[in-house]
């Protein structure tokens, strides 16, 4: 079939409506047409295709095998056209930004900050989609993406946003904080793992100076949010980005263990397709997000400095206590 022989949009819309209702009459009612008009349009499509799309069964019309195959393709084509029309309109109006982000980062870091963006740009609307897999901006209908690491995707511009610190946490139910005197003591408790990064605990423990002589076992979850809930439930010790569990720590549903002992981070980047990076909504969003990330980084550096001072003071107190004890023993 040549491109010029494709049935009319009206005919395809009538075909989908009739297939969904199983009735030419109900399809006509939905589309404000007569039953005869629906019948004629579908008959024209059948003539174009050279095959029957519907069969009459009692008081209903049902799709033939050819009709079912054709319906799946027609629905997808109509959906794609609708998406394309919406996207073209949004670009023309410079009003809608389609953003894709990692699920946990989007839910716990980005979305809570969006009211500030909306306050600054009340006419700009954001549609947020969460995905774990890489995307192709030439195919996917997105204007920007937030992912970790620095993905080298063709035709894109990457902006560093922030480093998120990992912190070991657990439920107070486990009484682990009192029992853990050194990093090696962590191995006495069940550990929670991320399915896609099962070696993160092993890396953290190795950085802390723990020699591992056996594989680390434990429950595994697909994303950080699920691991956090498992930790709150007392299922084990979790190694999570601090931003994700700040509320749980404040509410005492989780407590930190060996905090600040090891600097283990994950970096997040804003990725923009070159073709759309300069459009008003994308530029406005990128400028705002980079500013928000800079604030987060500044607070992170202050916290790290305070932790280093705290650890240094603790060492000095311990050394002073040991020196005092030796002097008493000598006396």
Secondary structure, 3 states (H helix, E strand, C coil): CCHHHCCCHHHHHHHHHHHHHCCHHHHHHHHCCCHHHHHHHHHHHHHHHCCCCEEEECCEEEECHHHHHHHHHHHHHHHHHHHHHHHHHHHHHCCEEEEEECHHHHHHHHHHHHHHHHHHCCCCEEEEEECCCCCCCCCCCCCEEEEECCCCCCCEEEEEEEEEEEEEEECHHHCHHHHCCCHHHHHHCCECEECCECCHHHHHHHHCCCCCCCCCCCCEECCHHHHHHHHHCCCCEEEEEHHHHHHHHHCCCCEECCCCCCCCEEEEEEEEECCCCCCHHHHHHHHHHHHHHHHHHHHHHHHHHHHHHHHHHHHHHHHHHHHHHHHHHHC
